[in-house]
Amino acid sequence: MYPLLTGLRVVEGASFIAAPLCGLTFAELGAEVIRFDQIGGGLDFGRWPLAPNGQSLYWEGLNKGKKSVALDLNRPQGRELAVAIITAAGESAGLFVTNYPAGGFLSHERLAKARPDLITLRVTGSSDGSSALDYTINSATGYPFLTGPLDNERPVNHVLPAWDLSCGLTAAVTLLAAERARRRAGGRGGGGGGGGGGEIRLALSDIAFSTLGNLGQIAEVQVSNAERPRLGNDLYGAFGRDFKTSDHRFVMICAITRKQWQSLLQALLLVSEVAALEQVLKVDFGADEGQRFEHRSTLYAMVQARIGALEYASCAAVLDQYAVCWGPYRSVRQALAEDVRLSSANPMFNEVLHPSGVAYLTPGFPAAFDYVERLPAPTAPRLGQHSEEVLSQVLGMSTAQIGQLIDQRLVAQV
């Protein structure tokens, strides 16, 4: 966590991954992020994985460092409190991130009546307005037919919610850019919303399909008029694949640059053998990564013969000795036991006791600034933990007013 955005206030009304990740990114960079939920928890409050006490570790991970307000959003008075928090005064406030529907009490049109310079960033599923999640977007991109074994015609889903993650980070950059433009406009309506504000829509489908275009995969199909074949674990267009050691451990080895290729050959004592193959094929594998891909079956067999003769420990030692680009295949438990990068030795991590009653390794912001002190990763809030604080400091309510709202069960008290 870094105090780089201190003074900036972002209000989050959201669930699941993309929009909460946007808020988390702001919180990890020092902004005040106020999240409001329905009393008792929103749609994602009980999502797996769970702690022994039944509390969501998923929810804790995405909401650490935020202030939590619990309101009865089923009643008009509770909704009015949410609107008041979103539109509260402040030069560095008036930023709202959500994935709630565009209509209803959180419509930008309604919110902007209370604060014309409000910037609303709304994460949506599909750009055509239809309902969608990361997994239904991914199924439509073509990637599931590029993933998995060569001899399997069934589509293969990914475990990583890639489009949610990319969307959340894009949302954070977009919202920060919009705030900068509003500040530059000086409240003169430069954003088209009457005061430098407006609504931004960011669809998961646009994140996914823009990625297809940015990586050349749209052009590839349009130019060739053919689908890329399924490659299993092979790296497309270069040398890379999983290899198995004699004690049944798997390693991933890549050689994209000339230096990486030469290091691999030296480590596995394949320099002369590959040179002889180059003469027969009249190619230069060092100069052309595409040729390594074209002849990958032969090259993979040569590398596997060497790797397969080594136990994992010896394999790791020789690959490290020659600075080969490689990595072990591990379970999460193995990574926690073996990898110093996934430990408190990495300054990004520290052990944090969370409201679930469990202390576990918790990451802060992944970037490392050499000119700003890194602060420890914060704990997640208890649901509604900051209700009274926010009502007092943001809305200026008195203790008596807040007490009345609690008595009316419009606000949750921890």
C-alpha positions as CSV (number, residue, x, y, z in Angstrom):
1,M,0.0,0.0,0.0
2,Y,1.3,3.5,-0.9
3,P,0.1,6.9,0.1
4,L,0.1,8.3,-3.4
5,L,-3.6,9.1,-3.8
6,T,-4.2,10.4,-0.3
7,G,-7.1,12.8,-0.3
8,L,-8.9,11.2,-3.2
9,R,-12.3,9.7,-2.4
10,V,-13.9,6.9,-4.5
11,V,-17.3,5.4,-3.6
12,E,-17.9,1.8,-4.7
13,G,-21.3,0.1,-5.0
14,A,-20.4,-3.2,-6.6
15,S,-20.1,-6.9,-6.4
16,F,-18.0,-9.8,-7.8
17,I,-14.5,-8.9,-9.3
18,A,-14.0,-6.2,-11.8
19,A,-15.5,-3.2,-10.1
20,P,-14.3,-4.2,-6.6
21,L,-10.8,-4.7,-8.0
22,C,-11.0,-1.1,-9.4
23,G,-11.8,0.1,-5.9
24,L,-9.1,-2.1,-4.4
25,T,-6.5,-0.6,-6.7
26,F,-7.4,2.9,-5.5
27,A,-7.3,1.8,-1.9
28,E,-3.9,0.2,-2.3
29,L,-2.6,3.5,-3.7
30,G,-3.8,5.5,-0.7
31,A,-7.3,6.7,-1.8
32,E,-10.2,6.7,0.6
33,V,-12.5,4.0,-0.8
34,I,-16.0,3.8,0.7
35,R,-17.9,0.7,-0.2
36,F,-21.6,0.4,0.5
37,D,-23.5,-2.9,0.8
38,Q,-26.9,-4.1,1.7
39,I,-27.2,-4.8,5.4
40,G,-26.3,-8.5,5.8
41,G,-24.1,-8.4,2.7
42,G,-24.5,-8.1,-1.0
43,L,-24.4,-10.7,-3.8
44,D,-20.7,-11.6,-3.3
45,F,-20.5,-11.4,0.5
46,G,-20.6,-15.2,0.9
47,R,-18.6,-16.4,-2.1
48,W,-16.1,-19.2,-1.8
49,P,-13.5,-19.8,-0.7
50,L,-14.6,-19.6,2.9
51,A,-12.8,-19.3,6.3
52,P,-13.6,-21.9,9.0
53,N,-16.1,-19.5,10.5
54,G,-17.9,-19.3,7.1
55,Q,-16.8,-15.8,6.2
56,S,-15.7,-15.3,2.6
57,L,-12.0,-15.1,2.0
58,Y,-12.8,-13.9,-1.5
59,W,-14.7,-10.9,-0.1
60,E,-11.9,-10.1,2.3
61,G,-9.3,-10.2,-0.5
62,L,-11.0,-7.8,-2.8
63,N,-12.1,-5.3,-0.1
64,K,-9.1,-4.9,2.2
65,G,-8.3,-1.3,3.0
66,K,-11.7,0.0,2.1
67,K,-14.3,1.6,4.4
68,S,-17.5,-0.5,4.7
69,V,-20.9,1.0,5.1
70,A,-24.0,-1.2,5.5
71,L,-27.4,0.3,4.4
72,D,-30.9,-0.9,3.9
73,L,-31.0,-0.4,0.2
74,N,-34.4,-1.9,-0.1
75,R,-35.9,1.2,1.5
76,P,-36.0,4.7,-0.1
77,Q,-34.3,6.2,3.0
78,G,-31.4,3.8,2.7
79,R,-31.0,4.5,-1.0
80,E,-31.0,8.2,-0.3
81,L,-28.1,7.7,2.1
82,A,-26.1,5.9,-0.6
83,V,-26.8,8.7,-3.1
84,A,-25.7,11.3,-0.5
85,I,-22.4,9.4,0.1
86,I,-21.8,9.1,-3.7
87,T,-22.5,12.8,-4.4
88,A,-20.9,14.3,-1.2
89,A,-19.0,17.5,-1.6
90,G,-15.2,17.6,-2.0
91,E,-12.9,18.7,-4.8
92,S,-11.2,15.2,-4.8
93,A,-14.5,13.3,-4.3
94,G,-17.4,12.6,-6.7
95,L,-15.9,9.4,-8.2
96,F,-18.2,6.4,-8.3
97,V,-17.5,2.9,-9.5
98,T,-20.3,0.4,-9.9
99,N,-21.6,-2.6,-11.8
100,Y,-25.2,-2.1,-10.7
101,P,-27.8,-1.6,-13.5
102,A,-27.8,1.8,-15.2
103,G,-31.4,2.4,-14.3
104,G,-33.0,3.0,-11.0
105,F,-31.7,5.0,-8.1
106,L,-28.0,4.7,-9.2
107,S,-28.6,6.0,-12.7
108,H,-26.0,8.6,-13.5
109,E,-28.7,11.0,-14.6
110,R,-30.2,11.0,-11.2
111,L,-26.9,11.1,-9.3
112,A,-25.6,14.0,-11.4
113,K,-28.6,16.1,-10.3
114,A,-27.0,16.2,-6.9
115,R,-23.5,16.6,-8.2
116,P,-23.1,17.7,-11.8
117,D,-19.3,17.0,-11.9
118,L,-19.8,13.4,-10.7
119,I,-17.8,10.8,-12.7
120,T,-19.5,7.4,-12.8
121,L,-17.7,4.4,-14.1
122,R,-20.1,1.6,-14.7
123,V,-18.8,-1.9,-15.5
124,T,-21.2,-3.9,-17.6
125,G,-21.2,-7.5,-19.0
126,S,-21.7,-7.2,-22.7
127,S,-21.5,-4.1,-24.9
128,D,-24.8,-5.1,-26.5
129,G,-26.6,-4.8,-23.2
130,S,-27.1,-8.5,-22.6
131,S,-26.2,-10.3,-19.4
132,A,-22.7,-11.7,-19.2
133,L,-19.9,-12.8,-16.8
134,D,-16.2,-13.4,-17.4
135,Y,-16.9,-17.1,-18.2
136,T,-19.6,-16.4,-20.8
137,I,-17.5,-13.7,-22.4
138,N,-14.5,-16.0,-22.5
139,S,-16.5,-18.8,-24.2
140,A,-17.4,-16.4,-27.0
141,T,-13.8,-15.2,-27.7
142,G,-12.4,-18.4,-29.2
143,Y,-9.8,-18.9,-26.5
144,P,-11.4,-22.1,-25.1
145,F,-10.8,-23.7,-28.5
146,L,-7.1,-22.7,-28.4
147,T,-6.7,-24.1,-24.9
148,G,-6.2,-27.7,-23.8
149,P,-4.9,-31.0,-25.3
150,L,-4.5,-31.3,-29.1
151,D,-6.7,-34.5,-29.2
152,N,-9.7,-33.0,-27.4
153,E,-12.4,-31.2,-29.3
154,R,-14.2,-30.0,-26.1
155,P,-13.7,-26.3,-25.2
156,V,-11.5,-25.8,-22.1
157,N,-12.4,-23.0,-19.7
158,H,-9.7,-21.1,-17.8
159,V,-9.6,-20.9,-14.0
160,L,-8.3,-17.4,-14.0
161,P,-11.0,-14.7,-14.5
162,A,-8.8,-12.9,-17.0
163,W,-11.4,-10.5,-18.3
164,D,-12.6,-9.4,-14.9
165,L,-9.1,-8.7,-13.8
166,S,-8.2,-6.8,-16.9
167,C,-11.4,-4.9,-16.7
168,G,-10.9,-3.9,-13.1
169,L,-7.4,-2.6,-13.8
170,T,-8.6,-0.8,-16.9
171,A,-11.4,0.7,-14.9
172,A,-8.9,2.1,-12.4
173,V,-6.8,3.8,-15.0
174,T,-9.9,5.1,-16.8
175,L,-11.4,6.6,-13.6
176,L,-8.1,8.2,-12.7
177,A,-7.8,9.7,-16.2
178,A,-11.3,11.0,-16.0
179,E,-10.6,12.6,-12.6
180,R,-7.5,14.2,-14.1
181,A,-9.5,15.6,-17.0
182,R,-12.1,16.9,-14.7
183,R,-9.5,18.6,-12.5
184,R,-8.0,20.2,-15.7
185,A,-11.4,21.4,-16.8
186,G,-11.7,23.2,-13.5
187,G,-15.4,22.6,-13.2
188,R,-16.2,24.3,-16.5
189,G,-18.0,21.3,-18.0
190,G,-15.1,19.9,-19.9
191,G,-16.3,16.3,-19.4
192,G,-19.7,16.9,-21.0
193,G,-21.6,16.3,-17.8
194,G,-22.2,20.0,-16.8
195,G,-19.2,20.2,-14.5
196,G,-16.4,18.1,-15.8
197,G,-18.2,14.8,-15.1
198,G,-20.2,12.2,-16.9
199,E,-20.7,8.4,-17.1
200,I,-18.2,5.9,-18.5
201,R,-19.3,2.4,-19.6
202,L,-16.8,-0.3,-19.6
203,A,-17.9,-3.7,-20.9
204,L,-16.2,-7.0,-20.2
205,S,-16.9,-8.0,-23.8
206,D,-15.0,-5.0,-25.1
207,I,-12.1,-5.8,-22.8
208,A,-11.9,-9.3,-24.2
209,F,-12.4,-8.4,-27.9
210,S,-10.0,-5.5,-27.8
211,T,-7.4,-8.0,-26.4
212,L,-8.0,-10.2,-29.4
213,G,-7.2,-7.3,-31.6
214,N,-4.3,-6.0,-29.6
215,L,-2.6,-9.4,-29.8
216,G,-3.0,-9.7,-33.5
217,Q,-5.5,-12.6,-33.3
218,I,-8.3,-10.8,-35.1
219,A,-6.0,-9.9,-38.0
220,E,-4.5,-13.4,-38.0
221,V,-7.9,-15.0,-38.8
222,Q,-9.0,-12.3,-41.2
223,V,-5.7,-12.5,-43.2
224,S,-5.4,-16.3,-43.2
225,N,-9.1,-17.1,-43.2
226,A,-8.3,-20.0,-41.0
227,E,-8.4,-20.9,-37.3
228,R,-5.2,-21.2,-35.3
229,P,-4.9,-24.9,-34.3
230,R,-5.0,-26.1,-30.7
231,L,-1.5,-26.4,-29.4
232,G,-1.8,-27.9,-25.9
233,N,0.9,-26.5,-23.8
234,D,3.1,-25.4,-26.7
235,L,4.0,-21.7,-26.9
236,Y,2.7,-20.3,-30.1
237,G,5.3,-18.9,-32.5
238,A,8.3,-19.7,-30.4
239,F,10.0,-22.4,-28.3
240,G,8.1,-23.2,-25.1
241,R,6.5,-26.2,-23.5
242,D,6.2,-28.3,-20.3
243,F,8.9,-31.0,-19.8
244,K,8.9,-33.9,-17.3
245,T,11.9,-34.8,-15.0
246,S,12.9,-38.3,-14.1
247,D,11.1,-37.9,-10.7
248,H,7.9,-36.9,-12.3
249,R,8.0,-33.1,-11.8
250,F,7.1,-30.8,-14.6
251,V,8.9,-27.6,-15.6
252,M,8.0,-24.9,-18.2
253,I,10.9,-23.8,-20.4
254,C,10.7,-20.9,-22.8
255,A,13.3,-19.6,-25.3
256,I,12.1,-16.6,-27.2
257,T,15.3,-14.5,-27.5
258,R,18.6,-15.7,-29.0
259,K,20.2,-15.4,-25.6
260,Q,17.5,-17.6,-24.0
261,W,17.9,-20.2,-26.8
262,Q,21.7,-20.3,-26.4
263,S,21.5,-20.6,-22.6
264,L,19.1,-23.6,-23.0
265,L,21.4,-25.4,-25.4
266,Q,24.5,-24.8,-23.2
267,A,22.7,-25.9,-20.1
268,L,21.5,-29.2,-21.7
269,L,24.7,-29.8,-23.7
270,L,22.8,-29.6,-27.0
271,V,24.9,-27.0,-28.8
272,S,26.6,-29.4,-31.3
273,E,23.5,-31.6,-31.7
274,V,21.3,-28.6,-32.6
275,A,24.0,-27.2,-34.9
276,A,24.0,-30.5,-36.9
277,L,20.2,-30.3,-37.2
278,E,20.4,-26.7,-38.4
279,Q,22.8,-27.8,-41.2
280,V,20.4,-30.5,-42.3
281,L,17.3,-28.3,-42.2
282,K,19.2,-25.2,-43.5
283,V,17.8,-23.0,-40.7
284,D,19.2,-20.8,-37.9
285,F,17.2,-21.4,-34.8
286,G,19.1,-18.7,-32.9
287,A,18.1,-16.0,-35.4
288,D,14.5,-17.0,-36.0
289,E,12.1,-18.0,-33.1
290,G,9.5,-18.9,-35.7
291,Q,11.8,-21.7,-37.0
292,R,12.0,-23.1,-33.5
293,F,8.2,-23.3,-33.5
294,E,8.1,-24.8,-37.0
295,H,10.4,-27.6,-35.9
296,R,9.2,-27.8,-32.3
297,S,8.5,-31.5,-32.4
298,T,12.1,-32.5,-33.1
299,L,13.5,-29.9,-30.7
300,Y,11.1,-30.8,-27.9
301,A,12.2,-34.4,-28.2
302,M,15.8,-33.4,-27.9
303,V,15.1,-31.3,-24.8
304,Q,12.9,-33.9,-23.2
305,A,15.6,-36.5,-23.5
306,R,17.9,-34.3,-21.5
307,I,15.3,-33.1,-18.9
308,G,13.9,-36.6,-18.6
309,A,17.3,-37.9,-17.5
310,L,17.5,-35.5,-14.6
311,E,15.8,-35.4,-11.2
312,Y,14.0,-32.2,-10.5
313,A,16.7,-30.8,-8.1
314,S,19.5,-31.4,-10.6
315,C,17.4,-30.0,-13.4
316,A,16.6,-26.8,-11.5
317,A,20.3,-26.4,-10.6
318,V,21.6,-26.6,-14.1
319,L,18.8,-24.4,-15.6
320,D,19.6,-21.8,-13.0
321,Q,23.3,-22.1,-13.5
322,Y,22.9,-21.1,-17.2
323,A,20.1,-18.5,-16.5
324,V,17.6,-20.4,-18.6
325,C,14.1,-18.9,-18.7
326,W,12.1,-21.6,-16.9
327,G,9.7,-22.2,-14.1
328,P,8.4,-25.1,-12.1
329,Y,4.9,-26.4,-12.2
330,R,3.5,-26.2,-8.6
331,S,0.3,-26.5,-6.7
332,V,-0.5,-23.4,-4.5
333,R,0.6,-25.4,-1.5
334,Q,3.9,-26.2,-3.1
335,A,4.4,-22.6,-4.1
336,L,3.8,-21.4,-0.5
337,A,6.3,-23.9,0.7
338,E,9.0,-23.4,-1.9
339,D,8.8,-20.0,-3.5
340,V,10.4,-17.0,-1.7
341,R,8.4,-14.7,-4.0
342,L,5.2,-16.0,-2.3
343,S,6.3,-15.3,1.2
344,S,6.8,-12.5,3.7
345,A,10.4,-12.2,2.4
346,N,8.7,-10.4,-0.5
347,P,7.9,-6.9,0.7
348,M,4.6,-7.0,-1.1
349,F,3.3,-9.5,1.4
350,N,2.7,-9.5,5.2
351,E,0.7,-11.6,7.6
352,V,-2.6,-9.9,8.4
353,L,-5.3,-10.9,10.8
354,H,-8.7,-10.4,9.0
355,P,-12.3,-10.2,10.4
356,S,-12.6,-13.9,9.5
357,G,-10.4,-14.5,12.5
358,V,-7.7,-15.9,10.3
359,A,-4.2,-14.5,9.8
360,Y,-2.8,-15.1,6.4
361,L,-0.3,-13.9,3.8
362,T,-1.8,-10.7,2.3
363,P,-0.5,-8.8,-0.7
364,G,-0.3,-5.1,-1.1
365,F,0.0,-3.2,-4.3
366,P,2.4,-5.1,-6.7
367,A,4.4,-2.1,-8.0
368,A,7.6,-1.2,-6.1
369,F,8.4,2.5,-5.9
370,D,11.9,3.4,-5.0
371,Y,10.9,6.9,-3.8
372,V,7.8,6.1,-1.7
373,E,7.7,4.1,1.5
374,R,5.6,0.9,1.1
375,L,3.0,0.5,3.9
376,P,1.9,-2.9,5.2
377,A,-1.1,-4.5,3.4
378,P,-4.3,-3.5,5.3
379,T,-6.9,-5.7,6.8
380,A,-10.4,-6.1,5.2
381,P,-13.2,-4.3,7.0
382,R,-16.1,-5.9,8.9
383,L,-19.3,-5.4,7.0
384,G,-20.6,-2.0,8.1
385,Q,-17.6,-1.2,10.2
386,H,-17.3,2.4,9.0
387,S,-21.0,3.2,8.8
388,E,-21.0,5.7,11.6
389,E,-17.6,7.2,10.7
390,V,-18.7,7.9,7.1
391,L,-22.1,9.3,8.0
392,S,-20.3,11.6,10.5
393,Q,-17.3,12.7,8.5
394,V,-18.7,12.6,4.9
395,L,-22.3,13.6,5.5
396,G,-21.7,15.7,8.6
397,M,-24.4,13.9,10.7
398,S,-24.6,14.2,14.4
399,T,-24.4,11.3,16.8
400,A,-28.1,11.7,17.5
401,Q,-29.0,11.5,13.8
402,I,-26.8,8.5,13.3
403,G,-28.3,6.8,16.3
404,Q,-31.8,7.4,14.9
405,L,-30.8,5.8,11.6
406,I,-29.4,2.8,13.5
407,D,-32.6,2.4,15.6
408,Q,-34.6,2.5,12.4
409,R,-32.4,-0.2,11.0
410,L,-31.5,1.9,8.0
411,V,-27.8,1.6,8.9
412,A,-25.9,-1.4,10.4
413,Q,-23.9,-1.0,13.5
414,V,-21.0,-3.3,14.1
